[in-house]
Amino acid sequence: MGLSRTDIIAAIATAPGRGGIGVVRLSGDGLLPLAEALTGRSPQPRHATLCHFLAADGVAIDQGILLYFRAPHSFTGEDVLELQGHGGPVVLQMLLTRCLELGARVAEPGEFSRRAFLNDKLDLVQAEAVADLIEAGSAAAARSALRSLSGEFSREVRVLVARLTELRMLVEATLDFPEEEIDVLRDTDAAQRLAVIRADLSSLLARARAGRLLRSGLHVVLAGLPNVGKSSLLNRLAGEERAIVTEVAGTTRDAVRETILIEGIPLHVIDTAGLRETDDPVEKIGIERAWREIGQADVVLQLLDARSGETPADHAIAMRLPPGVERIVVENKCDLAGVAAARSVEAGRVRLRLSAKSGEGIAMLHDELLRVAGWSGHGEDVVLARERHLEALGLAAEKSTLAARRLDQIELCAEELRLAQDALSRITGEFTADDLLGEIFSRFCIGK
């Protein structure tokens, strides 16, 4: 993506398809001549003007509202035009084509937000929050994205950067003026200052990890022998009949996926084929796919039949599960076994007894999945983080810990503090390579 901020870009800013209203957005320097050629009028800034949008021969393409925002008082910091017409794909494409004839070019994905970033209208976190708000899959995710867009996450990062900067000044003062023989670190309680920074970093990182779940969700795979109730459990979690349930072993041949929300956290639940030895070629393919899903899971719910308990076949499945994947043993059909729903921990492994058919014990399963997700239940303070945010926060935490260990080695301590500060500065874009910017904004919607 080019870095030019003088050429005029244009894009259809509303979603593809038909609707009551469609918007074409333009941004660039000196848009008044284009607006006059397009409408025959000279619009006033921040005034809605009803007008016809005209083709080159003066024939009306559409009638709608023209909005003009003069630089720097706009989203991008440049002149911005919004042409609000009817939401048909043909008329919008005609309007966009006319804008291109008048000297604009088609905007690249995320180019409006990128210009806002380059013109200091948004920092990088706020720009990313625009995309997160559009893509939010739950109310909790939308609220978190809006808080980031308002600058809440950025302010917390900048406070930490300021504290690190101040601490670096104190530490480096002992390097620049060693002849003063003043123990600056002791007199200013540098160790305590660094401890506070580390604690705040740890808290922000934990909230960011929780926020990542709001974006991507938790991948939950239901695994076990045939006829232990995997499909019934999927249906119970989904609240509707999503998977076929019969008494015939091997009914589920392929993975069935359903996304549900628990406390605003998206859970991507995958029902898989029953795991057993079989000569059926179709069922074999389903079992192979089941093992692939298990390998990619965040958590595996291994279902057993509460009437028989853990059989040698169940134990064989448990031994094949990837060691790094969280496993919860679920003893299903407790109603048929004549026992109550319960939770226990055996050898560090959580076991739940429940009934997918009656719903008894399902609330315990919800709580257990939220525990695995690391969800505290306080959604209003989470940060809707991206992977790069987590990497930067993790690196800053690591470097600040190394700095604390090297307070008696001033040169090394100062370097670790600098690296921690640089890592945090990457989050807001104050220290960010152009290639990273290109990667980030290329994933945005066209028109944003």
N, C-alpha and C positions, 0 to 999 in steps of 0.2 A: 504493500500500500504506500502510495506516494505521500510526501509530507507537505505538499502545496496547500496553502491556506488562502490563496487568492482566486483560484478558479471557482466557478459556480457548479455546485452539485445539485442533483435533483433525484427524487425517488418517490414512489408510491409508499406512503407511510402507514396505510391501513392494510389489514390482513387480506390475502387473496380471496376472491369470491365476490358474491353479490351482497350489498348492504344498503341501508338507507343513506349513508354518508361515506364518502371516500375522500382521502386527503393526499394531495401531492405536496411535498415539502421541498423547498430550495434553500440553499445557504451559500453565501459568497460575498464578495465585495461589490458594492454598487448595484443593488438589485432594482433600483427605481426605474431605470430605462427598460428593463425586461418587463416589470409590472405594467408599465404604460403601454408597451407593445402588445402585451397579452390581454389587457382589459380596456385600453383607451383611457385609463384614469391614472392619476398620481395619488397613491394611497397615503393616508395619514398614519403615522406610527401608532400602533396599539388601538386602532379603530377597526371595527368590522365593517366591511364595505360590500354591499350586495351588488353584483355585477355579472356581466357575461364574460366568459373566457373565450377569446376569439382565435380562430385559425388565421393563417397568413393572408387569406383572401377576405378577411373581415367577417366571415360566417361564424356564428356562435357554435362552439363545441359543447358548452354546458353553461348553466347558470348556477352561481353559488356565492360563497363568502370568501373575500380576500382579506387576509390578515398580514400586516407588515410590521416586523420588529427590527428597528434600526440598531446597528452595532453601536456600543457593545452590549446593549440591553436585550439579549436574546439567549436562547439555549446554547448556541455555538459560540457566542461572542462576535459573530459576523452579522451582516444583514440576513434576515430570514423572511421568507414568504411561505405562507400556508394557503393553499388553494383547496377550499372545502366545497366539493361538489357532490354529485350523486355517486353512489357506490357501485356502479356497474363496471366490470373489468374492461369493457371495450372503451367506454367514455374516459376512464382513468388513463388507459394506455394512450388514447388520442391526446389527452391533456399533457401527459408526460412527453410525448413525441414533439408537441408544440414547444415545450420548454427546451428541449434539446435543439430544436431548430433555432431558438433564440440565443444559443451559446452555452447552455448548460451541458453537463455530462452526467451520465448515470452514476449515482453514488455507490461506493463499495460498501459491503456489510460493516456496520458500526462506524461509518465515516463521520456521521453527524456527532456522535458521542466522542469520537477521537478528536474532532476539531474543538469541541467543548473542553476537552482535557488540555489540548495544546494551547488554548487561549485562556487557561487558568479559570475557567468557569466551573470545572469539576476537578477533583483529584481522581486518581485511578480507581480507588475504592468506590467512590460515588458513581463513576462511569460504569463500573461493573454492576453496581446496584441497580442501574437502569435496566440492564438485561435480566438481572435476577428478579426484579419486580414483574417484568413481562412474563417470565417463565415460571413464576411461583406456582407450586402445585398444591399449596394449602394456605389457609388464612394465616397460620403462624409464620410460614415462609414469607408471605407478602408483607406482614407487619415488620419482620426482621429486615427485609430488603428496604423498606421505606425508612427505617431508622438509619441504615447505612447510607441511603441516599441523602438524608438530612445531615450527614456528617458525623454521626455518633461514633462509629468505629474509627474513623479518621482522627477524631479528636483524642480518643484514648491512645492511639498509636503515637500521635504527636506529643502527648504528655510524656510518654515513655522515652521518646527520642530526646526531648528537652532535658529530662533527668539524666539520661546517659551523657548528653553533651556537657552538662554541668559537672558530672562526676569525672568525665575525661579531662576537663579543664583543671580540676583539682589534682588529678593523678599526674598529668603532664607538667604541672607546675613544679613538681618535685624533680622532674627530669631537666627542666630548663634552668632552674635556680638551685642546684644542689648545695652551693656554698652558703645559702641562708641557714642551713642546719635547722630547719623548722619541719617538724613531723606533720606535714599537712594532712596526711591520711588519718592520723590519730586525732588531731585537733578538730577536724571536720566530720569525724565519725563516718569515714568513707565506707567501712564495712557494713554499718547499719543502713546507709543509703542504698548500697548495692543489694542488701537483703530485701529491702522494700521493693526495689525494681524487679528482683527475681520473683517475689511473691505476686506482684501485679502481672508480670509476664505469664506466670503459671496460670493465674486465674483467667486471663484473656485467652490463653491457648485452650483451656478446658472449655470455655464458652464457644470458641471457634470450632472445636471438634464437634460439639453438640450441634452447632449451626450447620456444619457440613451435612449432617443427617437430614436437615430440612431441605437441602438441595438435592441430594442423591438418594436418600433413604437407605434402608437396611435390607439386604438380600437374604431371605429366609427360605430354606429348602426343606420340604417335607420328605423324609426318606424312611424306608423300612420294608418289611416283607409285604407281599400282597395281602389284601383284606385286613389290614390293621386299622383302616379308617383315615387314610391320608386325604382322600378326596372329600370325605365327610368333614374333616377338620378345615380344609380349604373353604368349603361352602359355609361352614359356621363362621369362620373369620371374615369372609366376604359379605355375609349377611344375605346371600342368595345362592341359588343352585348354579354354580359355575362349572362344576365337574360332574361327570356321570358316576353315580354310585350304584353298584349292584353287588350281589353275593358272589359273582363269578370272579375268581382270581385272575389278575392280569387285565382288568378292564381298562385301566389307564395305560396307554401305549406310548404317549408322548407327554412332554412337560406341559402343564397347564399353568398359566401365569395370571395373577391377580394382584393389583395394588390396592392396599387398604391404608387408612389413616388411623393411628392411635396417638392421641394427645398431639395431633398435628404432625407426627413423624410418618413419612411414607414407608410402608413395609411392602416390599415386592416379594410376595409369597409364591413359591413354585412347587406345585404338586408333581411328583415324578412317578415313573413306572415302578411297580413293586420289584424289589431286588431279590432275584432268585435265579437258580440255574434253569434254563429252558432251551428247548429245541426249536421253538417258534421263531423264525427269522425276523418277523416284524417286532415281536416282543424283545428280541435281543437288541435290536437297534434302539428301542426305547430305554432299555436298561443301560446301554452305553451312554446315551444322552443324559440319563439320570446321574451317572457318575461324573460326567463333565460338569453338570450344574452343581453338584456337591463340591467339586473342586474350586468353584468360583464363589461359594457361599460365604456370607458373613457369619451365619449361624445355621446349624443343621438341627432340625427337630427330628430325632429318631423315634418313630412311633413303634410301640409294642402293644400287644393285646393284654390288657390287665388280667384277663382270665388265665392266661398261661404264664405271664411274667416273661423274663428274659430267657429265651431259648438259645441253644447252641448256634442256630442260624442268625439270631439277633446279635449274638456276641461276635460272630464272624463279620457281620456288617460293621459293627463298632470298631473292629480292629483295622478295617480298610479305610475308615474315615481319615481325611487329612489331619495330621496332628495339630496344625495351627488354627483350625477352625473350631469355633465355640460349638459345643454339642449339648443339647438339652434332651434328656430322655423323657418321653411323654408316654405314659401308660394310658392308653385310650380304652373306652368301653367300660369304665368303672361302674356304670349303672348295670350292665349285664353281669359284672363280676360280683355285684352286691356289696361294694365298698364305697366309701365316701371319697370325694375329691380331696387331695392333700398335696403338700409340697414337702420334700425332704432333700437332704444333701448326703450323698454317699461317696466316699473317697474323693471329695471335692467336686463331684458331679451333681448338678441339680436334676432331680427327678420330680415330675409332675404327674399326678393321677387325675384324670378328667374324663368327661364324656362329650365327644364332639356332637353326638346326637341330641342330648338334652341341653347342652350348654353349661353343665355343671363344671366348675373349675376353669372356664375360659378366661375369667377375669384374672386369675393367677398367671395364666399364660401371657396375657397382655402385659402384666407387671414385669414378668421375667424378660420379655422381649425388650421392654423399655430399659431394663437394667443392663442388658447386654449392649444396648445402644449407647449407654452412658447418659441417658436422659434424666435430668434432675427434676423435671416437672415445672421448672421456672422458665417458660419459653420467652418471657418478655425481656430477658437479659442476654439471650444468645446472640451470636454474631453469625450472619449467613456467610460463612467463609468458603473460599475456593481453595483448591489444593495448594496453589502458590502462596496463599496467605498462611496456611498451616506450615508450609516449609519454611517461610520466612520467620514466623513466630518460633518455630522449633529451633531454628538456627540461632536466633537471638537468645533464646533461653539457654542453649548449649554454651554459647560464647560468654554469656554473663556468669554462668556457673564456673567456667574455666577462669574467668577474671577473678572471681571470689577466691579461688584456690591459689591464685598467683599474686595476691596483694603484697606479698613480700618480695616479689620480682617485678618491679615497677614497669620496666619496659614491656614485659610480656603481658602484664595486666592492661596496660594502655592499649596494646594492639588488640586484645580480646574485646575490650570495650568498643573500639572503633568498628570491629567486625559486627558486633551486636547492633550498633547504631545503623550501619549500612544495611543490614538485613531488614530492619524495621522500615527504613526509608524506602525500600523497594515496594513495600505494600501500598503506599500512597502514590508512588510514581515519582518521588523526588530523586530517586537514584535507580533508573530503569533503562535498560538497553532498548534501542529501537526495534530490534527483532522480536523482543518480548511484547512490545506494544502491538506490533503487527499480528502476532499470534492471538493476543487477547481480543482485539477489536474485530478480527476476521470472523469470530464466532457470533457476533451480534446479528440482529435482524437488519435487513436492508431498510433504510428509512429511519434508523435509530443511531 
